[in-house]
Amino acid sequence: MDEAEPRATLAGIAHEAGGGTVRLRPVTEPDLAMLRRFATEPGLIGLDWAGYRDPGAPDRRHAEDGHLGEQDGRLIVQVEPEQAAAGLVSYRSGIYGGRAPYWEIGIALLPEWRGRGVGWRAQALLCDYLFAHTPAQRIQAGTHAENVAEQRSLEKAGFQFEGVVRACEFRAGAWRDGHLYSRLRDDPSPL
């Protein structure tokens, strides 16, 4: 993927939401402070906190490819008219059976933006973007069994519940189950 192509294309990825617009855009240098916070502030990303991470990693990745790699990437979730960076969405590639490429997506919103309809719109926008610019037939997302808000968000974003993935995550000293959701290319976009 040409680095200039996603940047130009992302300018149009937006969805109006109750007097504001949710937009996805590439990571810029001012966003790196937020990414460092996600790596170093316990609990900022909720149940996904997995201990301290290298606070310099976002800067190195930004210098390498602007967080827009061939196999994975991150985009900033921006809410307008505030021009506020509300968090990020991420994607990484996988393959089933050696021939069926898919994307796995994730989201991390700052606490003040949760519960406001930003998350499901951002996840739906990311799916629409990936389906428009890659040949993947499937996008999947996992969440914690106890994260009912994210389960509802994924369903609003057009995902369907597929099942429980047993003991898929080590968190807080124990192996825990997760829930797996998917959206296929032929599933209608909620936007």
N, C-alpha and C positions, 0 to 999 in steps of 0.2 A: 504494500500500500504506500503510495506516495505521501510524504509527510504533509505537503501543501493541500492535498485533497481533503483529508478529514477536517482541517482547520476551516477551509472555505465552506464545506458542506455543513458544518456544525452551526454556522451562523443562523440557519433556518430552523433549528431544532428547538421548538418552543411550544408550550401549551398554556392557554389562558386559564386561570384558576381564581375565581372569586375576587375580581378586582386586581389581580396580579398575574404575572406570567412566570411559569417555571421554564427555565432554559438550561440546556446542557452546552458546555463550552470547554475547550482545552484548558489544562492547568497553566496558570501564569505564575511568575515569580512571587507576587504577593500572596498567592494561595499556599505557598510552601509552609508558611507559619501554621496554617490550619492542619496541614498534613503532619507536621512535626507534633502538634498537639495530640492528634489521634495516636501517635506512636508513644507518647510519654505521659499522658494524663490518665491515671487509672479510672476506669468507669465511664470515660467520655463517650465511648462507643457502646455502652451498655454491656450486654452479655458477651459480646465479641472480644472483650478485653482478654488478652492472652499473655499479659506480662509486658514489661518494658521492651521496646524495640529501638533499633538504631535511629536516633533522631536525624542523622545525616543522610539516611537512605533516600528520603524524598528529593533532596537537593541533587544527589548523584544521579538518580533516575531522571530528573528533569533535564540535567545537562546531557544525559545520554540520548534520550528520545522524546522529551517532553511528555512522558507518561503515555505515549501513543505507539506501543510496540505491535509487532505482527501477532504475537501470541497472547498479549494481555495489555490492558490499558486502564486509565482512569480519566474521568471527565468531571468537571465541577458542576454541581447543581447550583444554579444561580436563580434567585427570586427577584423579579422586577415588579414595581418600579424602584424598589430599595437598592438594586444593584448589589445585593448581599449574597455572598457565598454561603449557602445553607449546608453544604456537605459535599459528598462525592459519590459517584457511581463507579463501579469497577466491572471489568469483564476479563475472562481468561478462557483460552481455548481448551477443548478436550476432544477426544475422538472415541467413538464406540465401535467396537469390532474392526478397528483398523481402517474403516472407510466412511464412517458417518460423523463429520465434524459437528460440534456443538459449542455453544458459549455458556459459561456459568457466570452469572452476574451477582453483584452485591451492592449494598448501599450503606453509607454511614452519614447520618445527619447530625448536626449540632442539636443539642437538646431543645433550644428555643424554636426550632423548625419542625419538631415532631408533632404529630397529631393535627396537622394543618392541611393535609391533602397534598403536600409537596412530594412525599416519598413515592406514592403510587404513580403519580404523573411522571416523575423522573425515571422510574423503572420502565414504564410504558414507552416513554420517549427513547430510552436506550434500546429497548427491543426493536422499535420501529427503525432506528438508525442501523442496528446490526443486520436486520433482515434486508434493508435497502442496499447495504454496501458489502455484504458477505454472502456466500452461498449456503450458510448453515440452515438446516431445517428445524433445529431445536435450540431453545434457550432454556436453561434451567436455573433454579435458585433454591438454595437450602436455607432453612431457618430453624431456630430452636423450638422445641416442642412447646415450651411455655411462652413463646413470643406471639401471642394472639394478635397484637396490633400489626406485626409484619405479615402474618398469615392473611389478614384481611387486606392489607396493602397489595400483596401479590395477587390476590383474587381480583381486586379492582383493576390491577394492571393487566389482566387478561390471562393470568396463569391458572392452571388446574392442579389440584392436589394429586400427587401420585402415590404417596405412601410414607411410611416411617422407615428411616434408615437407622438401623439399630447400632448403638455404640459407635457412632461415626465421629465423635468429637470428644477430646479430652479437655475438660474445663472445670475449674475450681476443684481439682484433685480427684475427679471421677470421670469415667467414660459415660457419655450421655447420648441419647437418641436425638435425631433431627427429623425434620419434615422436608420432603422434596416436592418441589413444584416445577411445572414446565409450561412453556408456551411454544406452540408450533407455528411455523410460517403461515399455515392456512387458517390459524385461529384469528378471529377478528381483533383488530386493535380497538381498545376502549376509547381511544382518542378520535 
